[in-house]
Amino acid sequence: MSPREEADIEVLKGENDKAFVEIDGEILEIENNYEWVSYTIQPGDSLSQIALNTTGDANRYWDIANYNGISNPNFIYVGQQILVPGNSSTGTTVGVTTGNNNNWQPYTVQPGDSLWAIAQRTTGDGNRYWDIANYNDIDNPNAIYVGQQILVPGNSSTGTTVGVTTVNNPEPTGGSSEPNYSNQVEFTQGFAEPHPLQVDMFPGSQLVMQDFPDSYQITLDRVDGYGYIQNNLETWIVIHGWNNSAADSSQLAAAIERNDNSNQVLTLDWSGMAGTGEDSYLDLHDAAVWIEEVAEAVVEQLNKWGFDRNKINLAGHSLGAYVAYEISEQLGGINNLVALDPALSTEGGYSIDEVDFSSYSRWSWSLESSWLGNDNIARTADESFRVDFGLANFVKAHGAVKDVWRYMLDNPRGAISQYFGLEDMNQYGKGKPWSMSLDAAGFGSDWEATIDVRDRYFGSGNWVPDTLRETGRIGIFSDFNIKEVHVAS
């Protein structure tokens, strides 16, 4: 991130307890009962911490931001010169307090706890989780476990006590054994320490838990091993389908990152919920009932992290395509969405009647590959494609569509693959050979094209694109007929 250009700041006048500052033509009034001194931003600094250290009130960070013409208090950087209060009457100096003046008390880690949450409850500042980690010799603040005995601050001077916040899930009502599925999925992991550049960064693996009817976990993991999730990057979230886990989509997620390594790529694992129900592709009800709850939890966390929804991109397979759609709808719109063989039916567990992949995304694709996918829902994307696996087993075809797109992402110079890179998610791309139109039934875009695929090494399951053609026509009858050349590897 490049440092923000400094605003045009002019101090107009000062009075005993007020200062008037003009910032980009707007006159602001701020309190001025202290002298302002020069300060250089240090690693780990935040304006709220500086405000706490210099004024005793972290909420006064806006005074500092306004006085320095900083429009976004989260975007400061190491080495930046700013003016901060230097109140000689209190003897306050700019520095970072460690908070080791607390009386430390024993505490047992509870379900849903994080060091950040414990620090927030006991000190009023979640960013002091590192104090607790260091005091207890915990190298990885994210690796605590239920039942672990630690020492936490119990500052009698503030009257702060150690408390536990839990998710109170309702018992079934009306004598029914059916669970109440509302409000049962909640992110509980706290935030990580801000990066020195003050781009907000969070643990590279983020945990979601709920306790009823079973104990399920949802995680967001960054795939490149960077260790942090950043809220200022173009971000792809890859979502697996029924009876799968994030591991089943990890290769696709890695290919998205390789196709454009300026993107941050996360996998969403909701396997606890996605694996519920009968072991049948025709009975997805029990898994589908979680779609809205999973999406709601993810949206809540993205908003809490401060993500710009216009930088969010989603790719979902099977039921995961509907999780992606639900996230896009709840966010009020995203950048790009890719639906990979969206599930034929949810057996009433989630209503797909109103699903329209193009409604809440700047651009959307769908790749439909088997009769386990829903043709009509797939065709609501801005561009929709049939992926023809020939005589291959429909179950293989349903899952292997991920491998086909992964191959195309990794081979951007291929005659077919060149049209399916991330940069091609727009109306024009690289001179696309197909045209877009409404189908006779009015289900949005008709099929733009059919991608015939083949097993590159017979029986290997290494599926690659072979021919791109007009849907419903072959050979000379197709307006276009493009062959992919595969180089031996």
C-alpha positions as CSV (number, residue, x, y, z in Angstrom):
1,M,0.0,0.0,0.0
2,S,1.4,3.4,-0.9
3,P,1.2,6.0,1.8
4,R,-1.9,8.2,1.4
5,E,-1.2,11.7,0.0
6,E,-1.2,14.2,2.8
7,A,-4.2,16.5,2.9
8,D,-3.8,20.3,2.6
9,I,-3.7,21.2,6.3
10,E,-3.7,24.7,7.7
11,V,-4.1,25.6,11.4
12,L,-6.2,28.7,11.3
13,K,-6.1,29.8,15.0
14,G,-5.9,28.5,18.5
15,E,-7.8,29.4,21.6
16,N,-7.5,28.2,25.2
17,D,-9.4,25.0,24.7
18,K,-10.1,24.9,20.9
19,A,-8.2,24.7,17.7
20,F,-9.6,25.3,14.2
21,V,-8.0,23.3,11.5
22,E,-8.7,23.6,7.7
23,I,-8.4,20.2,6.0
24,D,-9.0,20.1,2.2
25,G,-11.2,23.2,2.5
26,E,-13.3,22.0,5.4
27,I,-12.9,23.8,8.8
28,L,-12.9,21.4,11.8
29,E,-13.0,22.3,15.5
30,I,-11.0,20.1,17.9
31,E,-10.1,20.3,21.5
32,N,-6.8,22.1,22.1
33,N,-6.0,21.8,25.8
34,Y,-2.6,20.4,25.1
35,E,0.5,21.2,23.2
36,W,1.1,19.4,20.0
37,V,4.6,17.8,19.5
38,S,6.1,16.0,16.6
39,Y,6.1,12.2,16.6
40,T,7.4,9.5,14.2
41,I,5.1,6.4,13.7
42,Q,6.8,3.3,15.1
43,P,6.1,-0.4,14.2
44,G,2.9,-1.6,15.9
45,D,1.6,1.9,16.4
46,S,-2.1,2.8,16.0
47,L,-3.7,6.2,16.4
48,S,-6.0,4.8,19.2
49,Q,-2.9,3.6,21.1
50,I,-1.1,6.9,20.6
51,A,-4.2,8.7,21.8
52,L,-4.4,6.5,24.9
53,N,-0.8,7.1,25.7
54,T,-0.9,10.9,25.2
55,T,-4.4,11.8,26.4
56,G,-5.5,8.9,28.5
57,D,-8.5,8.3,26.1
58,A,-8.1,6.0,23.1
59,N,-11.3,7.4,21.6
60,R,-9.5,10.7,21.1
61,Y,-7.7,9.2,18.1
62,W,-10.0,11.2,15.8
63,D,-8.6,14.4,17.3
64,I,-5.1,13.3,16.2
65,A,-6.4,12.1,12.8
66,N,-8.2,15.4,12.2
67,Y,-5.4,17.6,13.3
68,N,-3.1,15.8,10.9
69,G,-5.5,15.6,8.0
70,I,-5.7,11.8,8.1
71,S,-9.0,10.8,6.6
72,N,-8.6,7.0,7.5
73,P,-7.2,6.5,11.0
74,N,-6.3,2.9,10.1
75,F,-3.9,3.9,7.3
76,I,-0.8,5.2,9.0
77,Y,2.7,3.9,8.2
78,V,6.0,3.4,9.9
79,G,8.2,6.5,9.6
80,Q,5.2,8.9,9.1
81,Q,5.7,12.3,10.8
82,I,2.6,13.5,12.7
83,L,1.7,15.9,15.5
84,V,0.5,14.4,18.8
85,P,-0.7,15.8,22.1
86,G,2.2,16.4,24.5
87,N,0.4,17.6,27.7
88,S,3.0,18.9,30.0
89,S,0.4,19.3,32.8
90,T,0.1,15.5,33.0
91,G,3.7,14.7,32.2
92,T,2.4,12.3,29.5
93,T,4.9,11.2,26.9
94,V,4.4,9.3,23.7
95,G,5.3,5.6,24.1
96,V,3.9,2.1,24.1
97,T,2.7,0.8,27.4
98,T,3.0,-2.9,28.1
99,G,0.2,-3.0,30.7
100,N,2.3,-5.1,33.1
101,N,0.9,-3.2,36.1
102,N,-2.1,-5.6,36.3
103,N,-2.7,-8.1,38.9
104,W,-2.4,-11.4,37.0
105,Q,-5.0,-14.0,37.9
106,P,-5.4,-17.7,36.8
107,Y,-8.0,-18.4,34.1
108,T,-9.1,-21.5,32.2
109,V,-9.6,-21.2,28.5
110,Q,-13.3,-21.8,27.5
111,P,-14.9,-22.9,24.3
112,G,-14.9,-20.0,21.8
113,D,-12.1,-18.1,23.6
114,S,-9.3,-16.2,21.9
115,L,-6.5,-14.3,23.4
116,W,-7.8,-11.2,21.7
117,A,-11.3,-11.6,23.3
118,I,-9.7,-12.3,26.7
119,A,-7.6,-9.2,26.4
120,Q,-10.6,-7.1,25.4
121,R,-12.6,-8.4,28.4
122,T,-9.8,-8.0,30.9
123,T,-8.0,-4.8,29.8
124,G,-10.5,-3.1,27.4
125,D,-8.0,-3.4,24.6
126,G,-8.0,-6.6,22.4
127,N,-4.7,-5.6,20.9
128,R,-3.0,-6.4,24.2
129,Y,-3.4,-10.1,23.5
130,W,0.3,-10.2,22.9
131,D,0.9,-9.1,26.6
132,I,-1.0,-12.1,27.7
133,A,0.8,-14.4,25.2
134,N,4.2,-13.1,26.3
135,Y,3.4,-13.4,30.0
136,N,2.4,-17.0,29.5
137,D,5.2,-17.9,27.0
138,I,2.7,-18.6,24.3
139,D,4.5,-18.4,21.0
140,N,1.4,-18.6,18.8
141,P,-1.5,-16.6,20.1
142,N,-3.9,-18.5,17.9
143,A,-2.9,-21.9,19.3
144,I,-4.7,-22.0,22.6
145,Y,-7.0,-24.8,23.6
146,V,-10.1,-25.4,25.8
147,G,-9.0,-26.2,29.4
148,Q,-5.6,-24.5,29.1
149,Q,-4.6,-22.8,32.3
150,I,-3.2,-19.3,31.8
151,L,-2.7,-16.0,33.7
152,V,-4.7,-13.0,32.6
153,P,-4.9,-9.4,33.8
154,G,-7.2,-8.7,36.7
155,N,-6.8,-4.9,37.2
156,S,-8.5,-4.0,40.4
157,S,-7.9,-0.3,39.6
158,T,-10.4,-0.5,36.8
159,G,-12.7,-3.0,38.4
160,T,-12.3,-5.3,35.4
161,T,-13.0,-8.9,36.0
162,V,-12.5,-12.0,33.9
163,G,-15.7,-13.1,32.1
164,V,-16.6,-15.6,29.5
165,T,-18.9,-14.8,26.6
166,T,-20.6,-17.9,25.1
167,V,-23.1,-18.6,22.3
168,N,-26.4,-19.3,24.0
169,N,-28.2,-21.6,21.5
170,P,-31.9,-22.1,22.1
171,E,-33.3,-25.5,23.0
172,P,-35.8,-27.0,20.5
173,T,-39.3,-25.7,21.2
174,G,-42.8,-27.2,20.9
175,G,-41.6,-30.6,21.8
176,S,-39.9,-31.1,18.5
177,S,-36.6,-32.8,18.2
178,E,-35.7,-30.6,15.2
179,P,-33.0,-28.0,16.0
180,N,-33.5,-24.3,15.7
181,Y,-30.9,-23.3,13.1
182,S,-31.1,-19.6,13.6
183,N,-28.1,-17.6,14.9
184,Q,-26.0,-20.6,15.6
185,V,-22.9,-19.9,13.6
186,E,-20.5,-17.3,15.0
187,F,-16.9,-16.2,14.4
188,T,-15.1,-16.3,17.7
189,Q,-11.4,-15.9,16.9
190,G,-10.0,-12.5,17.7
191,F,-7.9,-10.2,15.5
192,A,-4.2,-10.3,15.2
193,E,-1.9,-7.4,16.0
194,P,-2.0,-4.7,13.3
195,H,0.8,-4.8,10.8
196,P,3.4,-2.1,11.1
197,L,2.0,-0.4,7.9
198,Q,-1.3,-0.3,9.6
199,V,-3.0,-2.3,6.9
200,D,-5.4,-4.4,9.1
201,M,-4.1,-8.0,9.2
202,F,-5.6,-10.9,10.9
203,P,-4.7,-14.6,11.6
204,G,-4.1,-16.5,8.4
205,S,-6.5,-19.1,9.7
206,Q,-9.8,-17.8,11.1
207,L,-12.1,-20.1,13.1
208,V,-15.9,-20.1,13.4
209,M,-17.7,-22.3,15.9
210,Q,-21.2,-23.1,17.0
211,D,-22.4,-25.5,19.7
212,F,-25.8,-26.8,18.7
213,P,-27.0,-29.3,17.6
214,D,-23.4,-30.5,17.1
215,S,-20.0,-28.8,17.3
216,Y,-19.1,-27.6,13.9
217,Q,-16.2,-25.4,12.8
218,I,-15.9,-23.0,9.9
219,T,-12.5,-21.7,8.9
220,L,-11.1,-19.1,6.5
221,D,-7.5,-20.0,5.5
222,R,-5.1,-18.1,3.4
223,V,-3.6,-20.5,0.9
224,D,-0.2,-19.0,0.2
225,G,1.2,-19.5,3.7
226,Y,1.6,-15.8,4.2
227,G,0.2,-16.2,7.7
228,Y,-2.1,-13.2,7.7
229,I,-5.4,-12.2,6.1
230,Q,-5.3,-8.6,4.9
231,N,-8.3,-6.4,4.4
232,N,-6.9,-4.2,1.7
233,L,-6.3,-6.8,-1.0
234,E,-8.3,-8.1,-3.9
235,T,-9.5,-11.3,-2.3
236,W,-10.9,-14.6,-3.7
237,I,-12.8,-17.0,-1.4
238,V,-13.1,-20.6,-2.6
239,I,-16.0,-22.5,-1.2
240,H,-16.3,-26.3,-1.4
241,G,-19.6,-28.2,-1.9
242,W,-21.6,-31.0,-0.3
243,N,-19.7,-33.7,1.6
244,N,-16.3,-32.1,0.9
245,S,-13.9,-29.9,2.7
246,A,-11.5,-27.0,1.9
247,A,-8.8,-29.6,1.0
248,D,-10.9,-30.7,-2.0
249,S,-10.7,-27.1,-3.4
250,S,-7.1,-26.3,-2.3
251,Q,-5.6,-27.0,-5.8
252,L,-8.1,-24.7,-7.4
253,A,-7.5,-22.0,-4.8
254,A,-3.7,-22.2,-5.4
255,A,-4.3,-21.9,-9.2
256,I,-6.3,-18.7,-8.6
257,E,-3.4,-17.3,-6.6
258,R,-0.9,-18.3,-9.3
259,N,-3.0,-16.8,-12.1
260,D,-2.7,-13.4,-10.4
261,N,-0.5,-13.4,-7.4
262,S,-1.5,-9.9,-6.5
263,N,-4.7,-11.5,-5.2
264,Q,-5.2,-12.9,-1.7
265,V,-6.9,-16.3,-1.9
266,L,-8.8,-17.8,1.0
267,T,-10.6,-21.2,1.4
268,L,-13.8,-21.4,3.3
269,D,-14.2,-24.7,5.1
270,W,-17.7,-25.6,6.2
271,S,-17.3,-29.3,6.1
272,G,-19.0,-30.0,9.4
273,M,-22.3,-28.7,8.0
274,A,-21.7,-29.7,4.4
275,G,-21.2,-33.3,5.4
276,T,-24.5,-33.7,7.2
277,G,-27.5,-35.7,5.9
278,E,-27.8,-39.0,4.0
279,D,-24.9,-40.3,1.9
280,S,-26.7,-39.5,-1.3
281,Y,-26.4,-36.8,-4.0
282,L,-30.2,-36.6,-4.0
283,D,-30.5,-35.8,-0.3
284,L,-28.8,-32.5,0.4
285,H,-31.5,-31.0,2.7
286,D,-29.6,-31.3,6.0
287,A,-26.5,-29.7,4.5
288,A,-28.4,-27.0,2.6
289,V,-30.2,-25.7,5.7
290,W,-26.8,-24.2,6.8
291,I,-26.2,-22.2,3.7
292,E,-27.7,-18.9,4.9
293,E,-26.1,-19.3,8.4
294,V,-22.7,-19.9,7.0
295,A,-23.0,-16.9,4.6
296,E,-24.2,-14.7,7.4
297,A,-21.2,-15.6,9.6
298,V,-18.8,-15.0,6.8
299,V,-20.4,-11.6,5.9
300,E,-20.3,-10.5,9.5
301,Q,-16.6,-11.4,9.8
302,L,-15.7,-9.7,6.5
303,N,-17.5,-6.5,7.6
304,K,-15.9,-6.7,11.0
305,W,-12.5,-6.9,9.3
306,G,-13.3,-3.9,7.2
307,F,-13.2,-5.5,3.8
308,D,-14.4,-3.5,0.8
309,R,-17.1,-5.7,-0.8
310,N,-16.0,-4.5,-4.2
311,K,-12.7,-6.4,-3.7
312,I,-14.4,-9.6,-2.8
313,N,-14.5,-12.4,-5.4
314,L,-16.2,-15.8,-4.8
315,A,-15.9,-19.2,-6.4
316,G,-18.2,-22.0,-5.2
317,H,-18.7,-25.6,-6.2
318,S,-22.0,-27.5,-6.0
319,L,-23.7,-26.3,-2.8
320,G,-20.8,-24.0,-2.3
321,A,-22.0,-22.0,-5.3
322,Y,-25.2,-21.2,-3.3
323,V,-23.1,-20.2,-0.3
324,A,-21.2,-17.9,-2.7
325,Y,-24.5,-16.4,-4.0
326,E,-25.8,-15.9,-0.5
327,I,-22.6,-14.1,0.6
328,S,-22.8,-11.8,-2.4
329,E,-26.5,-11.0,-1.7
330,Q,-25.9,-10.3,2.0
331,L,-22.9,-8.1,1.2
332,G,-25.1,-6.2,-1.3
333,G,-22.8,-7.0,-4.2
334,I,-19.3,-8.1,-4.9
335,N,-16.8,-8.1,-7.7
336,N,-16.7,-11.5,-9.4
337,L,-18.5,-14.8,-8.8
338,V,-17.8,-18.2,-10.3
339,A,-20.3,-21.0,-9.9
340,L,-19.0,-24.5,-10.6
341,D,-21.8,-27.0,-11.4
342,P,-24.3,-25.4,-8.9
343,A,-26.2,-28.2,-7.2
344,L,-29.3,-29.5,-9.0
345,S,-31.5,-29.3,-5.9
346,T,-31.2,-28.5,-2.2
347,E,-34.2,-30.7,-1.3
348,G,-36.0,-27.8,0.3
349,G,-33.1,-27.0,2.7
350,Y,-32.4,-23.7,0.9
351,S,-34.6,-21.9,-1.6
352,I,-32.9,-21.6,-5.0
353,D,-35.9,-20.1,-6.8
354,E,-34.5,-16.6,-6.5
355,V,-30.8,-17.4,-7.2
356,D,-29.4,-15.2,-9.9
357,F,-25.6,-15.3,-10.0
358,S,-25.5,-12.0,-12.0
359,S,-27.6,-10.0,-9.6
360,Y,-25.0,-9.3,-6.9
361,S,-21.8,-9.4,-8.8
362,R,-20.0,-7.1,-11.2
363,W,-19.4,-10.2,-13.4
364,S,-20.2,-13.9,-13.0
365,W,-19.4,-17.2,-14.7
366,S,-20.9,-20.6,-14.4
367,L,-19.5,-23.9,-15.6
368,E,-22.1,-26.7,-15.7
369,S,-20.7,-30.2,-16.0
370,S,-23.2,-32.9,-15.0
371,W,-26.8,-33.7,-14.4
372,L,-26.0,-33.1,-10.7
373,G,-25.8,-29.4,-11.7
374,N,-28.8,-27.1,-12.3
375,D,-28.9,-25.9,-15.9
376,N,-31.4,-23.1,-15.3
377,I,-29.6,-21.7,-12.3
378,A,-26.2,-21.9,-14.0
379,R,-27.5,-19.8,-16.9
380,T,-28.3,-16.9,-14.7
381,A,-24.5,-16.0,-14.7
382,D,-23.3,-13.3,-17.1
383,E,-21.5,-16.0,-19.0
384,S,-22.4,-19.6,-18.7
385,F,-20.6,-22.6,-20.2
386,R,-21.4,-26.3,-20.7
387,V,-18.5,-28.6,-19.8
388,D,-19.0,-31.8,-21.7
389,F,-17.2,-34.8,-20.1
390,G,-18.6,-37.2,-22.8
391,L,-19.2,-40.7,-21.4
392,A,-17.5,-40.0,-18.0
393,N,-19.3,-40.9,-14.8
394,F,-21.6,-38.0,-13.8
395,V,-20.2,-38.0,-10.3
396,K,-16.6,-37.6,-11.6
397,A,-17.9,-34.9,-14.0
398,H,-19.5,-33.1,-11.1
399,G,-16.2,-32.8,-9.1
400,A,-13.7,-32.6,-12.0
401,V,-15.1,-29.3,-13.3
402,K,-12.8,-27.7,-10.6
403,D,-9.8,-29.4,-12.3
404,V,-10.8,-28.1,-15.7
405,W,-10.9,-24.5,-14.6
406,R,-7.7,-25.0,-12.6
407,Y,-6.0,-26.2,-15.7
408,M,-7.2,-23.2,-17.7
409,L,-6.0,-20.8,-15.0
410,D,-2.5,-22.4,-15.0
411,N,-2.3,-22.3,-18.9
412,P,-3.2,-18.7,-19.8
413,R,-1.6,-19.1,-23.3
414,G,-3.8,-22.0,-24.3
415,A,-6.1,-21.6,-27.3
416,I,-9.1,-22.2,-25.0
417,S,-7.6,-21.4,-21.6
418,Q,-6.7,-17.9,-22.7
419,Y,-10.4,-16.9,-22.3
420,F,-10.8,-18.2,-18.7
421,G,-8.3,-16.3,-16.7
422,L,-9.3,-13.9,-13.9
423,E,-8.7,-10.9,-16.1
424,D,-11.3,-12.2,-18.6
425,M,-14.1,-11.8,-16.2
426,N,-15.7,-8.9,-18.0
427,Q,-17.8,-8.3,-21.1
428,Y,-15.0,-8.2,-23.6
429,G,-12.0,-10.1,-22.4
430,K,-9.5,-11.2,-25.1
431,G,-11.9,-11.0,-28.1
432,K,-14.2,-13.7,-26.9
433,P,-15.5,-15.8,-29.8
434,W,-19.0,-16.3,-28.4
435,S,-21.9,-13.9,-28.2
436,M,-24.3,-13.4,-25.2
437,S,-28.0,-13.6,-25.4
438,L,-31.2,-14.6,-23.5
439,D,-32.4,-18.1,-23.9
440,A,-36.0,-18.9,-25.0
441,A,-37.0,-19.6,-21.4
442,G,-35.7,-16.3,-20.2
443,F,-33.2,-17.7,-17.7
444,G,-30.6,-15.0,-18.3
445,S,-27.7,-15.8,-20.5
446,D,-27.9,-18.8,-22.7
447,W,-24.8,-21.0,-22.9
448,E,-22.0,-18.9,-24.4
449,A,-20.1,-22.0,-25.4
450,T,-19.5,-25.7,-24.8
451,I,-16.1,-26.9,-23.6
452,D,-15.4,-30.5,-24.6
453,V,-12.9,-32.0,-22.2
454,R,-10.9,-35.3,-22.2
455,D,-8.8,-37.3,-19.9
456,R,-5.3,-36.3,-20.9
457,Y,-3.9,-39.6,-20.0
458,F,-6.6,-42.2,-20.4
459,G,-7.8,-43.4,-17.0
460,S,-5.7,-40.8,-15.1
461,G,-8.5,-38.4,-14.2
462,N,-6.4,-35.6,-15.5
463,W,-9.2,-33.6,-17.2
464,V,-8.2,-30.9,-19.7
465,P,-10.1,-28.7,-22.2
466,D,-10.1,-30.2,-25.7
467,T,-12.5,-28.2,-27.9
468,L,-14.4,-24.9,-27.5
469,R,-17.5,-24.7,-29.7
470,E,-20.9,-23.3,-30.1
471,T,-23.3,-25.1,-27.9
472,G,-25.5,-27.5,-29.8
473,R,-23.4,-27.5,-32.9
474,I,-20.2,-29.4,-33.8
475,G,-17.6,-29.3,-36.5
476,I,-18.3,-27.0,-39.5
477,F,-21.8,-26.2,-38.2
478,S,-20.3,-24.3,-35.2
479,D,-19.6,-20.6,-35.6
480,F,-16.3,-21.3,-33.8
481,N,-14.3,-24.5,-33.1
482,I,-11.1,-24.0,-31.1
483,K,-8.7,-26.8,-30.2
484,E,-6.4,-26.6,-27.2
485,V,-2.9,-27.8,-27.8
486,H,-1.5,-29.7,-24.8
487,V,2.3,-29.7,-24.3
488,A,3.7,-32.9,-22.9
489,S,4.7,-32.6,-19.3
